[in-house]
Amino acid sequence: MRFGPSSGGCLSSTFGNSAPKTKTLVNRLDRGVYEVSRRPQDTAPKDGRGPVTSTVETAQTFLTDSEVDALVGDYLAGMSVKALAERYGIHRATVFSYLRRRNVPSRRPRLGIDEKAEAVRLTRAGVSMRAIGRRMGVDRKSVRAALVEAGLIVDEASDDS
């Protein structure tokens, strides 16, 4: 096989890394998405003048019902959203979207007993809830919930006045 200007390709395109769109296509083919896809062949939006765009730039990943069932099962089994996104080839926000559509309760990382005590100590030392959350790898709301539980913050929602 010859490479060069006369062969129609160059070394970088022949031996280089696959483009993200190619990886997405191969991933979908491996999962069998195109065999059961209900997406119409002509996806360009149209109006009275004809097609509005010539191509759709970003390829969208559609999961089948069985794949969404598996995604929900994996989430309920404790798999992280990041791991689910990588496994199914979709964005983290799409994982949350599928979970919301199936009415799956979200789980937030919670603080353990030792972490709650550390959060109280850091709060008394003047560290902000956001900084504590970053240090412990949880959301500011999780830190706030621990401080309400410890009695350092009065929860206005539970006030009966």
C-alpha positions as CSV (number, residue, x, y, z in Angstrom):
1,M,0.0,0.0,0.0
2,R,1.4,3.4,-1.0
3,F,0.9,6.6,1.0
4,G,1.3,10.1,-0.2
5,P,-0.4,12.7,-2.4
6,S,-1.2,10.2,-5.1
7,S,-2.8,7.6,-2.8
8,G,-5.6,9.8,-1.7
9,G,-4.7,9.8,2.0
10,C,-2.0,11.0,4.3
11,L,-0.3,9.2,7.2
12,S,-2.0,11.3,9.9
13,S,-5.5,10.4,8.6
14,T,-4.6,6.8,8.0
15,F,-2.8,6.1,11.3
16,G,-4.0,8.9,13.5
17,N,-6.5,8.7,16.3
18,S,-10.1,8.3,15.3
19,A,-12.3,11.3,15.4
20,P,-14.9,11.5,18.2
21,K,-17.7,11.2,15.7
22,T,-16.1,7.9,14.4
23,K,-15.8,6.6,17.9
24,T,-19.4,7.5,18.6
25,L,-20.5,5.7,15.4
26,V,-18.5,2.5,16.2
27,N,-19.8,2.5,19.8
28,R,-23.4,2.7,18.5
29,L,-22.9,0.0,16.0
30,D,-21.5,-2.3,18.6
31,R,-24.5,-1.6,20.9
32,G,-26.9,-2.3,18.0
33,V,-28.6,1.1,18.2
34,Y,-29.0,1.4,14.4
35,E,-30.8,-2.0,14.1
36,V,-33.7,-0.8,16.3
37,S,-33.5,3.0,15.7
38,R,-36.9,4.7,15.1
39,R,-35.2,7.8,13.9
40,P,-36.2,8.9,10.4
41,Q,-33.5,8.8,7.7
42,D,-34.0,12.5,6.8
43,T,-33.3,14.4,10.0
44,A,-32.8,17.9,8.6
45,P,-35.5,20.3,9.9
46,K,-37.8,21.6,7.2
47,D,-40.1,24.5,6.7
48,G,-42.1,25.8,3.6
49,R,-38.8,26.6,1.8
50,G,-37.4,23.1,2.2
51,P,-34.6,21.8,4.4
52,V,-33.4,24.5,6.9
53,T,-30.0,23.0,7.5
54,S,-28.0,20.6,5.4
55,T,-26.5,18.6,8.3
56,V,-26.8,18.0,12.0
57,E,-23.4,18.7,13.5
58,T,-23.7,16.9,16.8
59,A,-24.7,13.2,16.6
60,Q,-27.2,12.4,19.3
61,T,-27.1,9.1,21.2
62,F,-30.4,7.4,21.7
63,L,-30.7,4.6,24.2
64,T,-33.2,1.8,23.7
65,D,-35.8,1.0,26.4
66,S,-33.8,-2.0,27.4
67,E,-30.6,0.1,27.7
68,V,-32.4,2.7,29.8
69,D,-33.7,-0.2,32.0
70,A,-30.1,-1.4,32.4
71,L,-28.9,2.1,33.1
72,V,-31.5,2.5,35.9
73,G,-30.6,-0.9,37.3
74,D,-26.9,0.0,37.3
75,Y,-27.6,3.3,39.0
76,L,-29.8,1.7,41.7
77,A,-27.0,-0.9,42.2
78,G,-24.7,2.0,43.2
79,M,-22.8,2.8,40.0
80,S,-21.7,6.4,39.7
81,V,-23.2,8.8,37.2
82,K,-19.8,9.4,35.7
83,A,-19.2,5.7,35.2
84,L,-22.7,5.3,33.7
85,A,-22.1,8.1,31.2
86,E,-18.9,6.4,30.1
87,R,-20.4,3.0,29.9
88,Y,-23.4,4.0,27.8
89,G,-21.5,6.7,25.8
90,I,-23.7,9.6,26.8
91,H,-23.3,12.8,28.8
92,R,-23.8,12.9,32.6
93,A,-26.7,15.3,32.1
94,T,-28.3,12.8,29.8
95,V,-28.0,10.1,32.5
96,F,-29.8,12.4,35.0
97,S,-32.4,13.1,32.3
98,Y,-33.2,9.4,31.8
99,L,-33.3,8.8,35.6
100,R,-35.7,11.8,36.0
101,R,-38.0,10.4,33.2
102,R,-38.1,7.1,35.1
103,N,-38.8,8.8,38.4
104,V,-35.7,7.4,40.0
105,P,-34.9,9.2,43.3
106,S,-31.5,11.0,43.1
107,R,-28.8,10.2,45.6
108,R,-26.4,12.8,46.8
109,P,-23.2,11.9,48.5
110,R,-23.8,12.0,52.2
111,L,-21.3,12.7,55.0
112,G,-20.4,10.0,57.4
113,I,-20.3,10.5,61.2
114,D,-16.5,11.4,61.2
115,E,-17.0,13.7,58.2
116,K,-19.9,15.5,60.0
117,A,-17.7,16.1,63.0
118,E,-15.0,17.4,60.8
119,A,-17.5,19.7,59.1
120,V,-18.6,21.1,62.4
121,R,-15.0,21.7,63.5
122,L,-14.2,23.4,60.2
123,T,-17.3,25.6,60.5
124,R,-16.3,26.7,64.0
125,A,-12.9,27.5,62.6
126,G,-14.5,29.9,60.1
127,V,-14.3,27.8,56.9
128,S,-17.3,28.3,54.5
129,M,-19.7,25.5,53.7
130,R,-18.6,25.6,50.0
131,A,-14.9,25.2,51.0
132,I,-15.8,22.4,53.3
133,G,-17.8,20.7,50.6
134,R,-15.0,21.0,48.1
135,R,-12.5,19.5,50.6
136,M,-14.8,16.6,51.4
137,G,-16.1,16.0,47.8
138,V,-19.7,16.8,48.5
139,D,-22.2,19.5,47.7
140,R,-22.6,22.6,49.9
141,K,-26.1,21.4,50.7
142,S,-24.8,18.2,52.2
143,V,-22.6,20.2,54.5
144,R,-25.5,22.4,55.4
145,A,-27.6,19.4,56.2
146,A,-24.9,18.1,58.5
147,L,-24.6,21.5,60.3
148,V,-28.4,21.6,60.7
149,E,-28.4,18.1,62.2
150,A,-25.6,19.2,64.6
151,G,-27.6,22.3,65.7
152,L,-25.2,24.9,64.4
153,I,-27.7,26.2,61.9
154,V,-31.4,26.7,62.5
155,D,-33.4,25.2,59.6
156,E,-36.0,27.8,58.7
157,A,-38.1,25.1,56.9
158,S,-38.8,23.3,60.2
159,D,-39.7,26.5,62.1
160,D,-43.3,26.3,63.2
161,S,-43.7,29.9,64.1
